[in-house]
């Protein structure tokens, strides 16, 4: 059975890969999936896990913004 730690690790790697590839849409999709997982954890009363997913979703959003800024600077 998949554990929360395995899921978090997978999401961390996916975020890093999408960022290195310059894949803003991929980062957006990961962010949306993390928000759903965060909401599920909140619904289950698991504040710690919800916070972990929230932090990952925020990281994904921040990296999307970085890529958008880099593309804007490129012209």
N, C-alpha and C positions, 0 to 999 in steps of 0.2 A: 504494500500500500504506500502511496506517495505521502511523504511527510511535508509539513510546512517548511522545514529547513531546506528540503530538496527543491520545493517550489520556489522559495525565495532565491536559492542559488541559481536555479535555471533562469529566473527573471533577471537577476543581476548580470549573468553572462549575456543574455539576449539584449539587454539594454546596452551593454558595452559593445557588442557586435554591431548592433544597429547604428550606434553613434559613430563607430569607426568607419562604417560603410556610408555614412552620410544619409541614412535612410530615415528621413523625418516621418514619413507615413508609418513605417514600422514602429518607430518610437511612440507615435500616437496610438497605434493599436495596442501596444503593450501597456501604455498608460491606461487606456480604457478598460482593459482586462483586469489590471490591478485595482482599479476603482471598484469593479464588480466584486472582486475578492475581498477588498476592504469592507464593503457594505455587508457581505456575507458574514465576515468575522464580527462586525459590529452587531448584526442581528443575533448572532450566537452569544453575544456578551463577552467576546474575547478581545479585550481592549489592546492587549500587547500585540497580537497578530494583526489587528486592524491598523495599529500604528506602523508596524513593519511594512505593510502593503502601502500605506499612505506615503511613507518616506520614499519607497521605490517609485510610486506614481509621480511624486514631486521631482525625483531625480530625472525621470524620463521626460517630464514636461520641461525642466530646465535645459536638458540637452537638446530638445527640439528647438527651444528659443535660441540656444547658441548656434545651432546649424542655420536657423533662419537669419540670424545676424551675420554669420559668415557669408551666406549667399547674398545678402543685401550689400555687403562690403565689396563683393566680387563684381557687382554691377549688373 
